[in-house]
């Protein structure tokens, strides 16, 4: 069994009024690169969100702003 991988969220987000899966919400290039790497390393990948806390990639979320 592989270890879990936690990646940080990003400031760039998909603009939508409809909930989307967490891994689709974050659109920045760093997040995308971390996501691509993480899914090759583990089947247990989590996203640490400034607005929602620890998310599973399939959790449904809406955009938010944290400053």
SULSUL-V514299 format. One record per residue. PHI is phi in degrees with one decimal (999 if undefined). OMEGA is omega in whole degrees, -180 to 180 (NA if undefined). NEAR is the number of other ideal C-beta (glycine too) atoms within 12 Angstrom. Layout:
PHI,OMEGA,NEAR
PHI,OMEGA,NEAR
This chain:
999,-178,6
-86.7,176,12
-71.7,175,12
-76.7,176,18
-120.2,177,22
-115.2,177,22
-118.1,-180,31
-79.4,174,21
-73.7,177,35
-139.2,-179,27
-73.1,-180,20
-75.4,-177,16
-135.7,173,27
-64.1,177,23
-92.7,-176,13
-153.6,174,16
-99.2,-179,8
-108.6,178,13
-57.9,178,17
-128.6,176,22
-62.1,-173,20
-53.6,-177,33
-67.5,177,30
-90.8,-177,24
-69.5,-174,35
-88.0,-170,34
-115.3,-178,20
-68.8,-177,18
-66.0,179,13
-66.1,178,17
-59.3,-179,29
-61.2,179,21
-66.4,178,16
-63.8,179,25
-61.6,-179,31
-59.3,179,16
-69.2,-176,15
-59.9,-177,26
-71.3,174,20
-85.5,-177,13
-92.6,-173,17
-156.0,173,18
-94.6,177,15
-121.3,-179,18
-112.4,179,29
-126.0,179,28
-115.7,176,35
-92.0,-174,23
-99.6,177,29
-67.3,-178,21
-97.4,-174,23
-120.1,-175,23
86.3,-177,17
-80.9,-177,20
-117.3,165,28
-85.1,-177,21
-55.5,-177,30
-88.2,178,16
-61.5,179,23
-86.8,-176,17
-141.0,175,28
-113.9,177,21
-60.4,179,26
-151.2,175,22
-127.7,175,12
-124.0,-180,13
-124.9,NA,6
